[in-house]
């Protein structure tokens, strides 16, 4: 059961990691002007930056939680 919790945290951290990476790339692309016009129409570039920051913090928190749980098992 502990291994499945660890795998779940790893998968969730991976998803949030992809999310913040895509958000930051989308923000930079629209800020520089080479971004997709669809991204600019759907989301404000500043909201992409905020979303990226929130997902980065979530990824960081999930990673620390996984480390705490694995150090508690030893």
PyMOL Python script that loads the backbone (N, CA, C, O; Angstrom):
from pymol import cmd

cmd.read_pdbstr("""\
ATOM      1  N   UNK A   1       0.822  -1.191   0.000  1.00  0.00           N
ATOM      2  CA  UNK A   1       0.000   0.000   0.000  1.00  0.00           C
ATOM      3  C   UNK A   1       0.866   1.255   0.000  1.00  0.00           C
ATOM      4  O   UNK A   1       0.506   2.246  -0.635  1.00  0.00           O
ATOM      5  N   UNK A   2       1.979   1.234   0.686  1.00  0.00           N
ATOM      6  CA  UNK A   2       2.865   2.392   0.720  1.00  0.00           C
ATOM      7  C   UNK A   2       3.480   2.639  -0.653  1.00  0.00           C
ATOM      8  O   UNK A   2       3.642   3.788  -1.063  1.00  0.00           O
ATOM      9  N   UNK A   3       3.820   1.571  -1.360  1.00  0.00           N
ATOM     10  CA  UNK A   3       4.392   1.729  -2.690  1.00  0.00           C
ATOM     11  C   UNK A   3       3.390   2.357  -3.644  1.00  0.00           C
ATOM     12  O   UNK A   3       3.779   3.153  -4.498  1.00  0.00           O
ATOM     13  N   UNK A   4       2.122   2.024  -3.524  1.00  0.00           N
ATOM     14  CA  UNK A   4       1.118   2.615  -4.411  1.00  0.00           C
ATOM     15  C   UNK A   4       0.918   4.091  -4.087  1.00  0.00           C
ATOM     16  O   UNK A   4       0.663   4.887  -4.992  1.00  0.00           O
ATOM     17  N   UNK A   5       1.028   4.474  -2.809  1.00  0.00           N
ATOM     18  CA  UNK A   5       0.952   5.889  -2.453  1.00  0.00           C
ATOM     19  C   UNK A   5       2.114   6.659  -3.062  1.00  0.00           C
ATOM     20  O   UNK A   5       1.936   7.762  -3.577  1.00  0.00           O
ATOM     21  N   UNK A   6       3.299   6.075  -3.001  1.00  0.00           N
ATOM     22  CA  UNK A   6       4.487   6.705  -3.557  1.00  0.00           C
ATOM     23  C   UNK A   6       4.353   6.841  -5.069  1.00  0.00           C
ATOM     24  O   UNK A   6       4.710   7.872  -5.639  1.00  0.00           O
ATOM     25  N   UNK A   7       3.833   5.789  -5.724  1.00  0.00           N
ATOM     26  CA  UNK A   7       3.638   5.853  -7.165  1.00  0.00           C
ATOM     27  C   UNK A   7       2.605   6.911  -7.525  1.00  0.00           C
ATOM     28  O   UNK A   7       2.762   7.625  -8.515  1.00  0.00           O
ATOM     29  N   UNK A   8       1.560   7.012  -6.732  1.00  0.00           N
ATOM     30  CA  UNK A   8       0.537   8.028  -6.980  1.00  0.00           C
ATOM     31  C   UNK A   8       1.095   9.434  -6.838  1.00  0.00           C
ATOM     32  O   UNK A   8       0.782  10.312  -7.642  1.00  0.00           O
ATOM     33  N   UNK A   9       1.924   9.652  -5.816  1.00  0.00           N
ATOM     34  CA  UNK A   9       2.551  10.964  -5.651  1.00  0.00           C
ATOM     35  C   UNK A   9       3.495  11.269  -6.804  1.00  0.00           C
ATOM     36  O   UNK A   9       3.552  12.401  -7.282  1.00  0.00           O
ATOM     37  N   UNK A  10       4.234  10.261  -7.250  1.00  0.00           N
ATOM     38  CA  UNK A  10       5.136  10.460  -8.382  1.00  0.00           C
ATOM     39  C   UNK A  10       4.365  10.814  -9.648  1.00  0.00           C
ATOM     40  O   UNK A  10       4.777  11.692 -10.406  1.00  0.00           O
ATOM     41  N   UNK A  11       3.256  10.136  -9.873  1.00  0.00           N
ATOM     42  CA  UNK A  11       2.453  10.415 -11.066  1.00  0.00           C
ATOM     43  C   UNK A  11       1.833  11.803 -10.997  1.00  0.00           C
ATOM     44  O   UNK A  11       1.816  12.523 -11.995  1.00  0.00           O
ATOM     45  N   UNK A  12       1.327  12.183  -9.842  1.00  0.00           N
ATOM     46  CA  UNK A  12       0.736  13.505  -9.687  1.00  0.00           C
ATOM     47  C   UNK A  12       1.790  14.599  -9.844  1.00  0.00           C
ATOM     48  O   UNK A  12       1.530  15.634 -10.458  1.00  0.00           O
ATOM     49  N   UNK A  13       2.973  14.370  -9.291  1.00  0.00           N
ATOM     50  CA  UNK A  13       4.058  15.339  -9.450  1.00  0.00           C
ATOM     51  C   UNK A  13       4.484  15.429 -10.912  1.00  0.00           C
ATOM     52  O   UNK A  13       4.835  16.510 -11.385  1.00  0.00           O
ATOM     53  N   UNK A  14       4.460  14.317 -11.627  1.00  0.00           N
ATOM     54  CA  UNK A  14       4.798  14.339 -13.044  1.00  0.00           C
ATOM     55  C   UNK A  14       3.796  15.139 -13.857  1.00  0.00           C
ATOM     56  O   UNK A  14       4.170  15.883 -14.764  1.00  0.00           O
ATOM     57  N   UNK A  15       2.522  14.983 -13.529  1.00  0.00           N
ATOM     58  CA  UNK A  15       1.480  15.731 -14.243  1.00  0.00           C
ATOM     59  C   UNK A  15       1.599  17.226 -13.963  1.00  0.00           C
ATOM     60  O   UNK A  15       1.509  18.042 -14.879  1.00  0.00           O
ATOM     61  N   UNK A  16       1.804  17.584 -12.690  1.00  0.00           N
ATOM     62  CA  UNK A  16       1.953  19.003 -12.371  1.00  0.00           C
ATOM     63  C   UNK A  16       3.240  19.563 -12.970  1.00  0.00           C
ATOM     64  O   UNK A  16       3.296  20.734 -13.344  1.00  0.00           O
ATOM     65  N   UNK A  17       4.280  18.723 -13.061  1.00  0.00           N
ATOM     66  CA  UNK A  17       5.523  19.160 -13.695  1.00  0.00           C
ATOM     67  C   UNK A  17       5.332  19.469 -15.167  1.00  0.00           C
ATOM     68  O   UNK A  17       5.840  20.472 -15.669  1.00  0.00           O
ATOM     69  N   UNK A  18       4.606  18.617 -15.851  1.00  0.00           N
ATOM     70  CA  UNK A  18       4.296  18.896 -17.257  1.00  0.00           C
ATOM     71  C   UNK A  18       3.432  20.146 -17.383  1.00  0.00           C
ATOM     72  O   UNK A  18       3.599  20.934 -18.314  1.00  0.00           O
ATOM     73  N   UNK A  19       2.513  20.318 -16.444  1.00  0.00           N
ATOM     74  CA  UNK A  19       1.629  21.478 -16.478  1.00  0.00           C
ATOM     75  C   UNK A  19       2.368  22.792 -16.325  1.00  0.00           C
ATOM     76  O   UNK A  19       2.132  23.733 -17.083  1.00  0.00           O
ATOM     77  N   UNK A  20       3.267  22.861 -15.341  1.00  0.00           N
ATOM     78  CA  UNK A  20       3.968  24.134 -15.169  1.00  0.00           C
ATOM     79  C   UNK A  20       4.944  24.385 -16.304  1.00  0.00           C
ATOM     80  O   UNK A  20       5.164  25.536 -16.683  1.00  0.00           O
ATOM     81  N   UNK A  21       5.532  23.333 -16.854  1.00  0.00           N
ATOM     82  CA  UNK A  21       6.433  23.516 -17.986  1.00  0.00           C
ATOM     83  C   UNK A  21       5.671  24.059 -19.194  1.00  0.00           C
ATOM     84  O   UNK A  21       6.126  24.998 -19.847  1.00  0.00           O
ATOM     85  N   UNK A  22       4.521  23.474 -19.487  1.00  0.00           N
ATOM     86  CA  UNK A  22       3.720  23.935 -20.624  1.00  0.00           C
ATOM     87  C   UNK A  22       3.210  25.355 -20.402  1.00  0.00           C
ATOM     88  O   UNK A  22       3.161  26.150 -21.341  1.00  0.00           O
ATOM     89  N   UNK A  23       2.831  25.679 -19.170  1.00  0.00           N
ATOM     90  CA  UNK A  23       2.336  27.024 -18.875  1.00  0.00           C
ATOM     91  C   UNK A  23       3.428  28.071 -19.055  1.00  0.00           C
ATOM     92  O   UNK A  23       3.190  29.130 -19.634  1.00  0.00           O
ATOM     93  N   UNK A  24       4.611  27.775 -18.563  1.00  0.00           N
ATOM     94  CA  UNK A  24       5.711  28.738 -18.693  1.00  0.00           C
ATOM     95  C   UNK A  24       6.117  28.898 -20.154  1.00  0.00           C
ATOM     96  O   UNK A  24       6.385  30.013 -20.602  1.00  0.00           O
ATOM     97  N   UNK A  25       6.163  27.806 -20.895  1.00  0.00           N
ATOM     98  CA  UNK A  25       6.500  27.897 -22.322  1.00  0.00           C
ATOM     99  C   UNK A  25       5.419  28.686 -23.059  1.00  0.00           C
ATOM    100  O   UNK A  25       5.731  29.505 -23.924  1.00  0.00           O
ATOM    101  N   UNK A  26       4.154  28.445 -22.723  1.00  0.00           N
ATOM    102  CA  UNK A  26       3.073  29.217 -23.337  1.00  0.00           C
ATOM    103  C   UNK A  26       3.164  30.689 -23.013  1.00  0.00           C
ATOM    104  O   UNK A  26       2.953  31.539 -23.878  1.00  0.00           O
ATOM    105  N   UNK A  27       3.479  30.992 -21.766  1.00  0.00           N
ATOM    106  CA  UNK A  27       3.633  32.395 -21.368  1.00  0.00           C
ATOM    107  C   UNK A  27       4.780  33.057 -22.124  1.00  0.00           C
ATOM    108  O   UNK A  27       4.624  34.144 -22.680  1.00  0.00           O
ATOM    109  N   UNK A  28       5.932  32.392 -22.137  1.00  0.00           N
ATOM    110  CA  UNK A  28       7.078  32.981 -22.818  1.00  0.00           C
ATOM    111  C   UNK A  28       6.820  33.152 -24.311  1.00  0.00           C
ATOM    112  O   UNK A  28       7.218  34.152 -24.908  1.00  0.00           O
ATOM    113  N   UNK A  29       6.156  32.177 -24.901  1.00  0.00           N
ATOM    114  CA  UNK A  29       5.845  32.279 -26.322  1.00  0.00           C
ATOM    115  C   UNK A  29       4.928  33.441 -26.638  1.00  0.00           C
ATOM    116  O   UNK A  29       5.144  34.154 -27.619  1.00  0.00           O
ATOM    117  N   UNK A  30       3.902  33.643 -25.817  1.00  0.00           N
ATOM    118  CA  UNK A  30       2.998  34.763 -26.073  1.00  0.00           C
ATOM    119  C   UNK A  30       3.626  36.090 -25.676  1.00  0.00           C
ATOM    120  O   UNK A  30       3.344  37.110 -26.306  1.00  0.00           O
ATOM    121  N   UNK A  31       4.461  36.105 -24.660  1.00  0.00           N
ATOM    122  CA  UNK A  31       5.106  37.354 -24.242  1.00  0.00           C
ATOM    123  C   UNK A  31       6.109  37.833 -25.293  1.00  0.00           C
ATOM    124  O   UNK A  31       6.228  39.031 -25.547  1.00  0.00           O
ATOM    125  N   UNK A  32       6.824  36.891 -25.896  1.00  0.00           N
ATOM    126  CA  UNK A  32       7.801  37.256 -26.919  1.00  0.00           C
ATOM    127  C   UNK A  32       7.110  37.571 -28.240  1.00  0.00           C
ATOM    128  O   UNK A  32       7.614  38.355 -29.043  1.00  0.00           O
ATOM    129  N   UNK A  33       5.962  36.958 -28.455  1.00  0.00           N
ATOM    130  CA  UNK A  33       5.219  37.223 -29.677  1.00  0.00           C
ATOM    131  C   UNK A  33       5.297  36.103 -30.689  1.00  0.00           C
ATOM    132  O   UNK A  33       4.777  36.231 -31.797  1.00  0.00           O
ATOM    133  N   UNK A  34       5.939  35.008 -30.324  1.00  0.00           N
ATOM    134  CA  UNK A  34       6.033  33.895 -31.260  1.00  0.00           C
ATOM    135  C   UNK A  34       5.063  32.783 -30.896  1.00  0.00           C
ATOM    136  O   UNK A  34       5.085  31.707 -31.493  1.00  0.00           O
ATOM    137  N   UNK A  35       4.216  33.050 -29.915  1.00  0.00           N
ATOM    138  CA  UNK A  35       3.292  32.033 -29.441  1.00  0.00           C
ATOM    139  C   UNK A  35       2.130  31.814 -30.388  1.00  0.00           C
ATOM    140  O   UNK A  35       1.894  32.589 -31.314  1.00  0.00           O
ATOM    141  N   UNK A  36       1.432  30.762 -30.132  1.00  0.00           N
ATOM    142  CA  UNK A  36       0.264  30.407 -30.903  1.00  0.00           C
ATOM    143  C   UNK A  36      -0.847  31.414 -30.623  1.00  0.00           C
ATOM    144  O   UNK A  36      -1.074  31.763 -29.465  1.00  0.00           O
ATOM    145  N   UNK A  37      -1.534  31.882 -31.643  1.00  0.00           N
ATOM    146  CA  UNK A  37      -2.613  32.841 -31.426  1.00  0.00           C
ATOM    147  C   UNK A  37      -3.773  32.208 -30.682  1.00  0.00           C
ATOM    148  O   UNK A  37      -4.522  32.909 -30.001  1.00  0.00           O
ATOM    149  N   UNK A  38      -3.936  30.906 -30.796  1.00  0.00           N
ATOM    150  CA  UNK A  38      -4.989  30.219 -30.048  1.00  0.00           C
ATOM    151  C   UNK A  38      -4.748  30.334 -28.549  1.00  0.00           C
ATOM    152  O   UNK A  38      -5.687  30.553 -27.782  1.00  0.00           O
ATOM    153  N   UNK A  39      -3.492  30.187 -28.127  1.00  0.00           N
ATOM    154  CA  UNK A  39      -3.165  30.314 -26.706  1.00  0.00           C
ATOM    155  C   UNK A  39      -3.466  31.727 -26.235  1.00  0.00           C
ATOM    156  O   UNK A  39      -3.986  31.914 -25.136  1.00  0.00           O
ATOM    157  N   UNK A  40      -3.149  32.714 -27.044  1.00  0.00           N
ATOM    158  CA  UNK A  40      -3.401  34.100 -26.663  1.00  0.00           C
ATOM    159  C   UNK A  40      -4.895  34.388 -26.568  1.00  0.00           C
ATOM    160  O   UNK A  40      -5.313  35.213 -25.756  1.00  0.00           O
ATOM    161  N   UNK A  41      -5.703  33.720 -27.384  1.00  0.00           N
ATOM    162  CA  UNK A  41      -7.141  33.947 -27.345  1.00  0.00           C
ATOM    163  C   UNK A  41      -7.794  33.237 -26.160  1.00  0.00           C
ATOM    164  O   UNK A  41      -8.722  33.767 -25.550  1.00  0.00           O
ATOM    165  N   UNK A  42      -7.314  32.050 -25.839  1.00  0.00           N
ATOM    166  CA  UNK A  42      -7.934  31.252 -24.784  1.00  0.00           C
ATOM    167  C   UNK A  42      -7.558  31.770 -23.408  1.00  0.00           C
ATOM    168  O   UNK A  42      -8.417  31.879 -22.533  1.00  0.00           O
ATOM    169  N   UNK A  43      -6.302  32.086 -23.206  1.00  0.00           N
ATOM    170  CA  UNK A  43      -5.833  32.488 -21.879  1.00  0.00           C
ATOM    171  C   UNK A  43      -4.971  33.739 -21.975  1.00  0.00           C
ATOM    172  O   UNK A  43      -4.187  33.915 -22.907  1.00  0.00           O
ATOM    173  N   UNK A  44      -5.140  34.577 -21.003  1.00  0.00           N
ATOM    174  CA  UNK A  44      -4.288  35.752 -20.884  1.00  0.00           C
ATOM    175  C   UNK A  44      -2.877  35.287 -20.533  1.00  0.00           C
ATOM    176  O   UNK A  44      -2.722  34.417 -19.676  1.00  0.00           O
ATOM    177  N   UNK A  45      -1.849  35.838 -21.168  1.00  0.00           N
ATOM    178  CA  UNK A  45      -0.486  35.380 -20.851  1.00  0.00           C
ATOM    179  C   UNK A  45      -0.132  35.477 -19.366  1.00  0.00           C
ATOM    180  O   UNK A  45       0.616  34.646 -18.851  1.00  0.00           O
ATOM    181  N   UNK A  46      -0.657  36.469 -18.691  1.00  0.00           N
ATOM    182  CA  UNK A  46      -0.363  36.606 -17.268  1.00  0.00           C
ATOM    183  C   UNK A  46      -0.990  35.462 -16.470  1.00  0.00           C
ATOM    184  O   UNK A  46      -0.409  35.013 -15.481  1.00  0.00           O
ATOM    185  N   UNK A  47      -2.152  34.991 -16.878  1.00  0.00           N
ATOM    186  CA  UNK A  47      -2.765  33.868 -16.175  1.00  0.00           C
ATOM    187  C   UNK A  47      -1.968  32.584 -16.397  1.00  0.00           C
ATOM    188  O   UNK A  47      -1.936  31.718 -15.522  1.00  0.00           O
ATOM    189  N   UNK A  48      -1.325  32.454 -17.559  1.00  0.00           N
ATOM    190  CA  UNK A  48      -0.449  31.308 -17.787  1.00  0.00           C
ATOM    191  C   UNK A  48       0.740  31.332 -16.832  1.00  0.00           C
ATOM    192  O   UNK A  48       1.179  30.294 -16.337  1.00  0.00           O
ATOM    193  N   UNK A  49       1.249  32.532 -16.584  1.00  0.00           N
ATOM    194  CA  UNK A  49       2.366  32.669 -15.648  1.00  0.00           C
ATOM    195  C   UNK A  49       1.933  32.292 -14.231  1.00  0.00           C
ATOM    196  O   UNK A  49       2.657  31.589 -13.526  1.00  0.00           O
ATOM    197  N   UNK A  50       0.761  32.756 -13.815  1.00  0.00           N
ATOM    198  CA  UNK A  50       0.247  32.407 -12.487  1.00  0.00           C
ATOM    199  C   UNK A  50      -0.003  30.910 -12.367  1.00  0.00           C
ATOM    200  O   UNK A  50       0.329  30.300 -11.351  1.00  0.00           O
ATOM    201  N   UNK A  51      -0.584  30.324 -13.397  1.00  0.00           N
ATOM    202  CA  UNK A  51      -0.844  28.888 -13.391  1.00  0.00           C
ATOM    203  C   UNK A  51       0.459  28.108 -13.298  1.00  0.00           C
ATOM    204  O   UNK A  51       0.550  27.123 -12.565  1.00  0.00           O
ATOM    205  N   UNK A  52       1.463  28.549 -14.040  1.00  0.00           N
ATOM    206  CA  UNK A  52       2.766  27.894 -13.984  1.00  0.00           C
ATOM    207  C   UNK A  52       3.384  27.973 -12.600  1.00  0.00           C
ATOM    208  O   UNK A  52       3.977  27.004 -12.125  1.00  0.00           O
ATOM    209  N   UNK A  53       3.248  29.122 -11.950  1.00  0.00           N
ATOM    210  CA  UNK A  53       3.807  29.281 -10.598  1.00  0.00           C
ATOM    211  C   UNK A  53       3.084  28.388  -9.597  1.00  0.00           C
ATOM    212  O   UNK A  53       3.722  27.791  -8.730  1.00  0.00           O
ATOM    213  N   UNK A  54       1.769  28.291  -9.704  1.00  0.00           N
ATOM    214  CA  UNK A  54       0.996  27.447  -8.786  1.00  0.00           C
ATOM    215  C   UNK A  54       1.344  25.976  -9.001  1.00  0.00           C
ATOM    216  O   UNK A  54       1.526  25.235  -8.035  1.00  0.00           O
ATOM    217  N   UNK A  55       1.437  25.551 -10.255  1.00  0.00           N
ATOM    218  CA  UNK A  55       1.770  24.158 -10.536  1.00  0.00           C
ATOM    219  C   UNK A  55       3.202  23.829 -10.136  1.00  0.00           C
ATOM    220  O   UNK A  55       3.485  22.705  -9.720  1.00  0.00           O
ATOM    221  N   UNK A  56       4.110  24.800 -10.259  1.00  0.00           N
ATOM    222  CA  UNK A  56       5.483  24.583  -9.816  1.00  0.00           C
ATOM    223  C   UNK A  56       5.526  24.385  -8.302  1.00  0.00           C
ATOM    224  O   UNK A  56       6.220  23.501  -7.799  1.00  0.00           O
ATOM    225  N   UNK A  57       4.778  25.215  -7.588  1.00  0.00           N
ATOM    226  CA  UNK A  57       4.731  25.076  -6.127  1.00  0.00           C
ATOM    227  C   UNK A  57       4.111  23.733  -5.733  1.00  0.00           C
ATOM    228  O   UNK A  57       4.556  23.099  -4.776  1.00  0.00           O
ATOM    229  N   UNK A  58       3.091  23.302  -6.468  1.00  0.00           N
ATOM    230  CA  UNK A  58       2.474  22.002  -6.188  1.00  0.00           C
ATOM    231  C   UNK A  58       3.457  20.871  -6.446  1.00  0.00           C
ATOM    232  O   UNK A  58       3.532  19.925  -5.662  1.00  0.00           O
ATOM    233  N   UNK A  59       4.206  20.960  -7.531  1.00  0.00           N
ATOM    234  CA  UNK A  59       5.205  19.934  -7.838  1.00  0.00           C
ATOM    235  C   UNK A  59       6.269  19.874  -6.750  1.00  0.00           C
ATOM    236  O   UNK A  59       6.659  18.794  -6.308  1.00  0.00           O
ATOM    237  N   UNK A  60       6.725  21.029  -6.330  1.00  0.00           N
ATOM    238  CA  UNK A  60       7.738  21.104  -5.281  1.00  0.00           C
ATOM    239  C   UNK A  60       7.205  20.521  -3.973  1.00  0.00           C
ATOM    240  O   UNK A  60       7.905  19.775  -3.288  1.00  0.00           O
ATOM    241  N   UNK A  61       5.963  20.864  -3.631  1.00  0.00           N
ATOM    242  CA  UNK A  61       5.359  20.344  -2.409  1.00  0.00           C
ATOM    243  C   UNK A  61       5.158  18.836  -2.454  1.00  0.00           C
ATOM    244  O   UNK A  61       5.392  18.150  -1.459  1.00  0.00           O
ATOM    245  N   UNK A  62       4.728  18.316  -3.593  1.00  0.00           N
ATOM    246  CA  UNK A  62       4.552  16.870  -3.727  1.00  0.00           C
ATOM    247  C   UNK A  62       5.882  16.139  -3.629  1.00  0.00           C
ATOM    248  O   UNK A  62       5.953  15.052  -3.057  1.00  0.00           O
ATOM    249  N   UNK A  63       6.917  16.721  -4.173  1.00  0.00           N
ATOM    250  CA  UNK A  63       8.241  16.115  -4.091  1.00  0.00           C
ATOM    251  C   UNK A  63       8.732  16.076  -2.645  1.00  0.00           C
ATOM    252  O   UNK A  63       9.297  15.074  -2.207  1.00  0.00           O
ATOM    253  N   UNK A  64       8.519  17.149  -1.915  1.00  0.00           N
ATOM    254  CA  UNK A  64       8.919  17.168  -0.498  1.00  0.00           C
ATOM    255  C   UNK A  64       8.098  16.192   0.324  1.00  0.00           C
ATOM    256  O   UNK A  64       8.623  15.546   1.231  1.00  0.00           O
ATOM    257  N   UNK A  65       6.807  16.079   0.011  1.00  0.00           N
ATOM    258  CA  UNK A  65       5.952  15.128   0.711  1.00  0.00           C
ATOM    259  C   UNK A  65       6.416  13.699   0.455  1.00  0.00           C
ATOM    260  O   UNK A  65       6.440  12.882   1.375  1.00  0.00           O
ATOM    261  N   UNK A  66       6.778  13.398  -0.763  1.00  0.00           N
ATOM    262  CA  UNK A  66       7.278  12.063  -1.094  1.00  0.00           C
ATOM    263  C   UNK A  66       8.576  11.784  -0.357  1.00  0.00           C
ATOM    264  O   UNK A  66       8.780  10.682   0.151  1.00  0.00           O
ATOM    265  N   UNK A  67       9.458  12.783  -0.296  1.00  0.00           N
ATOM    266  CA  UNK A  67      10.726  12.607   0.420  1.00  0.00           C
ATOM    267  C   UNK A  67      10.494  12.381   1.919  1.00  0.00           C
ATOM    268  O   UNK A  67      11.157  11.545   2.532  1.00  0.00           O
ATOM    269  N   UNK A  68       9.557  13.124   2.505  1.00  0.00           N
ATOM    270  CA  UNK A  68       9.258  12.949   3.933  1.00  0.00           C
ATOM    271  C   UNK A  68       8.696  11.566   4.216  1.00  0.00           C
ATOM    272  O   UNK A  68       9.051  10.932   5.210  1.00  0.00           O
ATOM    273  N   UNK A  69       7.818  11.102   3.335  1.00  0.00           N
ATOM    274  CA  UNK A  69       7.237   9.779   3.532  1.00  0.00           C
ATOM    275  C   UNK A  69       8.285   8.688   3.367  1.00  0.00           C
ATOM    276  O   UNK A  69       8.275   7.703   4.105  1.00  0.00           O
ATOM    277  N   UNK A  70       9.192   8.857   2.401  1.00  0.00           N
ATOM    278  CA  UNK A  70      10.208   7.813   2.198  1.00  0.00           C
ATOM    279  C   UNK A  70      11.241   7.836   3.308  1.00  0.00           C
ATOM    280  O   UNK A  70      11.772   6.783   3.660  1.00  0.00           O
ATOM    281  N   UNK A  71      11.549   8.999   3.876  1.00  0.00           N
ATOM    282  CA  UNK A  71      12.505   9.040   4.991  1.00  0.00           C
ATOM    283  C   UNK A  71      11.860   8.522   6.275  1.00  0.00           C
ATOM    284  O   UNK A  71      12.561   8.029   7.159  1.00  0.00           O
ATOM    285  N   UNK A  72      10.547   8.626   6.390  1.00  0.00           N
ATOM    286  CA  UNK A  72       9.841   8.110   7.556  1.00  0.00           C
ATOM    287  C   UNK A  72       9.760   6.590   7.560  1.00  0.00           C
ATOM    288  O   UNK A  72       9.572   5.979   8.613  1.00  0.00           O
ATOM    289  N   UNK A  73       9.900   5.980   6.393  1.00  0.00           N
ATOM    290  CA  UNK A  73       9.833   4.519   6.305  1.00  0.00           C
ATOM    291  C   UNK A  73      11.126   3.870   6.736  1.00  0.00           C
ATOM    292  O   UNK A  73      11.125   2.705   7.136  1.00  0.00           O
ATOM    293  N   UNK A  74      12.212   4.580   6.666  1.00  0.00           N
ATOM    294  CA  UNK A  74      13.518   3.996   6.983  1.00  0.00           C
ATOM    295  C   UNK A  74      13.729   3.819   8.442  1.00  0.00           C
ATOM    296  O   UNK A  74      14.782   3.339   8.860  1.00  0.00           O
TER     297      UNK A  74
END
""", "prot")
cmd.dss("prot")
cmd.show_as("cartoon", "prot")
cmd.util.cbc("prot")
cmd.orient("prot")
